[in-house]
Amino acid sequence: MSSLGILGVGTMGEALIKGIQGSSIAKQFTIAGSTKSEASAAVVAEKYKIDCGTDNARVVKKSDVLLLAVKPHQAEAVLAEAAGSFRKGQLLISICAALTLDKLRKWSGGKCALVRAMPNTPAIVGEGMTVFCAEKGLAEAEVQKAEAIFSTMGSVARLEESLMDAATGLSGCGPAYVFLMIEALSEAGVKLGIPRKTSTLLAAQTLMGSAKMVLERGEHPAAMKDEVTTPAGCTIDGLMALEEGKLRVTLIKGVLAAAKRSSTLV
């Protein structure tokens, strides 16, 4: 059995705990964690029945796999606090946006095997998208371990580190773009007389169902869009209005802007 230590149990840390505890790999890990305060540590310990405190170094000493789950601006201080406790043979996984493998290696003391990952918030409901990269030469067993951990929260994809900021702008920030689209579609339904709760259901289920079709059928979204768009029908009028409003290019610009900002966070 491996021991997993989570440095900074917040929203994503909790999602990971829930994912692991409810998965087929639950018996492979004992979990410990740390939080900023004794009060929050007590809440996490009681809620998930794990060892949780405020001493980062203690968590590092007792763990084989470590997940750095703090805010990007907190990462250096947290790693510095526990730097003397890291050892060879440990796997250190960071989910801090913009924290490069080079900085992770420098701040942690250079003893651990390293993985940089970016999950997104749908991980909270088990439908997350996690993108990760591994340091050069990382053993395949360690790569598989990271994949297994993040698979408990949804889907996983491996990229080169040079694409991690791009992935942050797309899937990391993407849920906010989708929530905005759901809100807008729901408002349109309200404008047309549909009760707000029902309108939100229509919008959210439509996006979820459409996304599932893309994933399961594996076809280009444009081809599937054409299936919905019958000649002289109402869908083409709606699409024309969206094109006039530059929805497509606006979404592209949103991803580009978020990716650019990601590269400057740490």
TAUR-V590644 format. One record per residue. RES is the residue in one small letter. PHI is phi as a letter, one per 40 degrees, with the letter a starting at -180 (none if undefined). PSI is psi as a letter, one per 40 degrees, with the letter a starting at -180 (999 if undefined). Layout:
# TAUR-V590644
res,phi,psi
RES,PHI,PSI
RES,PHI,PSI
This chain:
# TAUR-V590644
res,phi,psi
m,none,h
s,c,i
s,b,h
l,b,h
g,b,h
i,b,h
l,c,h
g,g,g
v,c,g
g,b,a
t,d,d
m,c,d
g,c,d
e,c,d
a,c,d
l,c,d
i,d,d
k,c,d
g,c,d
i,c,d
q,c,d
g,b,e
s,b,i
s,c,e
i,c,e
a,d,d
k,c,e
q,c,e
f,b,h
t,b,i
i,b,h
a,b,i
g,a,i
s,b,i
t,b,i
k,c,d
s,b,i
e,c,d
a,c,d
s,c,d
a,c,d
a,c,d
v,c,d
v,c,d
a,c,d
e,c,d
k,c,d
y,b,e
k,f,f
i,b,i
d,c,h
c,a,h
g,a,a
t,b,e
d,c,h
n,c,d
a,c,d
r,c,d
v,c,d
v,c,d
k,c,d
k,c,e
s,b,i
d,c,d
v,b,h
l,b,h
l,b,h
l,c,h
a,b,f
v,c,i
k,c,i
p,d,d
h,c,e
q,c,e
a,c,d
e,c,d
a,c,d
v,c,d
l,c,d
a,c,d
e,c,d
a,b,e
a,d,d
g,c,e
s,b,e
f,c,i
r,a,i
k,c,i
g,g,e
q,c,i
l,b,h
l,b,h
i,b,h
s,b,h
i,b,f
c,c,h
a,d,h
a,g,e
l,c,h
t,c,i
l,c,d
d,c,d
k,c,d
l,c,d
r,c,d
k,c,d
w,c,d
s,c,e
g,g,e
g,g,e
k,c,d
c,c,i
a,c,i
l,b,i
v,b,h
r,b,h
a,b,i
m,b,g
p,c,i
n,b,i
t,c,d
p,d,e
a,d,d
i,d,d
v,b,f
g,g,e
e,b,f
g,c,i
m,b,h
t,b,h
v,b,h
f,a,i
c,b,i
a,b,i
e,c,i
k,d,h
g,g,e
l,c,h
a,d,i
e,d,d
a,c,d
e,c,d
v,c,d
q,c,d
k,c,d
a,c,d
e,c,d
a,c,d
i,c,d
f,c,d
s,c,e
t,c,e
m,b,e
g,i,a
s,c,i
v,b,i
a,b,i
r,b,h
l,b,i
e,c,i
e,c,d
s,c,e
l,b,e
m,c,d
d,c,d
a,c,d
a,c,d
t,c,d
g,c,d
l,c,c
s,c,d
g,c,d
c,c,e
g,d,d
p,d,d
a,c,d
y,c,d
v,c,d
f,d,d
l,c,d
m,c,d
i,c,d
e,d,d
a,c,d
l,c,d
s,c,d
e,c,d
a,c,d
g,c,d
v,c,d
k,d,d
l,c,e
g,h,e
i,c,h
p,d,i
r,d,d
k,c,d
t,c,d
s,c,d
t,c,d
l,c,d
l,d,d
a,c,d
a,c,d
q,c,d
t,c,d
l,c,d
m,c,d
g,c,d
s,c,d
a,c,d
k,c,d
m,c,d
v,c,d
l,c,d
e,c,d
r,c,d
g,g,e
e,c,i
h,c,h
p,d,d
a,c,d
a,c,d
m,c,d
k,c,d
d,c,d
e,c,d
v,c,d
t,c,g
t,c,i
p,d,h
a,g,f
g,c,a
c,c,d
t,c,d
i,c,d
d,c,d
g,c,d
l,c,d
m,c,d
a,c,d
l,c,d
e,c,d
e,c,d
g,c,e
k,g,f
l,d,d
r,d,d
v,c,d
t,c,d
l,c,d
i,c,d
k,c,d
g,c,d
v,c,d
l,c,d
a,c,d
a,c,d
a,c,d
k,c,d
r,c,d
s,d,d
s,c,e
t,b,e
l,c,d
v,b,999
